[in-house]
Structures are given as structure tokens and as C-alpha cells.
Amino acid sequence: MRDFVDGTAFNYEQGQRSRKLFAAVVLAALDDAIADDKKYGNGPEQIARWARSRDGREVLSCAGIDPNERVVTGLMEFVSKGVRTSVALSREESERRHAAAAEEAEAA
């Protein structure tokens, strides 16, 4: 019984690592699309094309993201904002957004 539990825990852990790896691929694709948007102006179209492709859908699924049209639209909006993923995921950026939202709520 103990071997079964250890094996299940190991498999779950491996699955989580795999999901994180594929999530990193998605973040890299977003950064590439943002770079394309700054350089050529076609970033949202590039990420949409990738997300709708067979490879893109497979990577999104492996990352634990349902590859539907709503997700594609969200990815396109993220790229059009032009904020790199490393900056968007940082604590400082999160605090800045919360402060801006609080100021808007006070002004309203």
C-alpha cells in the first residue's frame, strides 16, 4: 500500500512539473508575440495564429489551459497591452495595479 501512495505522489509531482514547463512555453510565446508587436506591429495576430494552431492548442492543454476562443482573445489582449510577462507577474506591477484600481474606486 505504501508503494502505491508513493507512486501516486510521484506521478502527481511529475505532472505538476510538466504543467509548469508547458506554462513556461506559453509565457515565452507571449513574450515573443510582444516583441513581434513592438517590432512589426503584428503581435496579437501572431499569438492568435499560434494559439489556434495544433501545436499551440496542444501546449495550452498541457499547461492546463483550455484552448478555446475566449483564451485566444485574452492572449491577444495581453499582447496588445505590451507588458512583458516577467513584469506583469512581478509583485511591484501587481501592487501598482491594485493602487490604480483603488484610486479609481475613490474617484468614482
C-alpha positions in Angstrom: 0.0 0.0 0.0 2.8 2.4 0.8 4.4 1.8 -2.6 1.1 2.7 -4.3 0.8 6.0 -2.3 4.5 6.9 -3.1 4.0 6.1 -6.7 0.8 8.2 -6.9 2.5 11.1 -5.2 5.5 10.8 -7.5 3.2 10.8 -10.6 1.3 13.8 -9.4 4.5 15.7 -8.7 5.8 14.8 -12.2 2.5 16.0 -13.7 2.8 19.3 -11.9 6.4 19.8 -13.1 5.3 19.1 -16.6 2.4 21.5 -16.4 4.8 24.2 -15.2 7.2 23.5 -18.1 4.4 23.9 -20.6 3.2 27.1 -18.8 6.7 28.5 -19.3 6.4 27.7 -23.0 3.2 29.7 -23.1 4.9 32.6 -21.3 7.7 32.5 -23.8 5.3 32.6 -26.7 3.6 35.6 -25.2 7.0 37.4 -24.9 7.8 36.6 -28.5 4.5 37.9 -29.6 5.0 41.1 -27.6 8.4 41.5 -29.2 6.9 41.0 -32.7 4.2 43.6 -31.8 6.9 46.2 -30.9 9.0 45.4 -34.0 6.4 44.6 -36.7 3.1 45.5 -35.2 1.5 42.1 -35.6 1.9 40.6 -32.2 -1.8 39.9 -31.4 -2.3 38.2 -34.8 0.9 36.1 -34.2 -0.3 34.8 -30.8 -3.8 34.1 -32.1 -2.3 32.1 -35.0 -0.1 30.1 -32.6 -2.9 29.5 -30.1 -5.3 28.3 -32.8 -2.6 26.0 -34.4 -2.5 22.3 -33.5 0.8 22.8 -31.6 -0.5 25.8 -29.8 -3.6 24.0 -28.7 -1.5 21.1 -27.5 0.8 23.3 -25.5 -2.1 25.2 -23.9 -3.8 21.9 -23.0 -0.6 20.5 -21.4 -0.2 23.8 -19.5 -3.7 23.2 -18.0 -5.3 25.9 -20.1 -8.5 25.2 -22.1 -7.6 26.2 -25.7 -10.9 27.9 -26.5 -11.6 31.2 -28.3 -12.0 33.1 -25.1 -8.5 32.2 -24.2 -7.2 33.3 -27.6 -9.0 36.6 -27.2 -7.4 37.0 -23.7 -3.9 36.2 -25.1 -4.4 38.8 -27.9 -5.4 41.5 -25.3 -2.4 40.7 -23.2 -0.1 41.0 -26.1 -1.7 44.3 -27.3 -1.0 45.8 -23.8 2.7 45.3 -24.5 3.7 44.4 -20.9 6.3 41.6 -20.8 5.3 38.6 -18.8 8.1 38.9 -16.3 6.9 42.5 -15.5 3.2 41.5 -15.4 3.9 38.7 -13.0 6.0 40.7 -10.6 4.9 41.9 -7.2 5.6 45.6 -8.0 3.3 45.5 -11.0 0.6 43.8 -9.1 0.8 46.4 -6.3 0.8 49.2 -8.9 -2.4 47.8 -10.5 -4.1 47.4 -7.1 -3.2 51.0 -6.2 -4.5 52.3 -9.5 -7.8 50.4 -9.0 -8.2 51.8 -5.5 -7.6 55.3 -6.8 -10.3 54.8 -9.5 -12.7 53.5 -6.9 -12.2 56.5 -4.7 -12.6 58.9 -7.6 -15.9 57.3 -8.6 
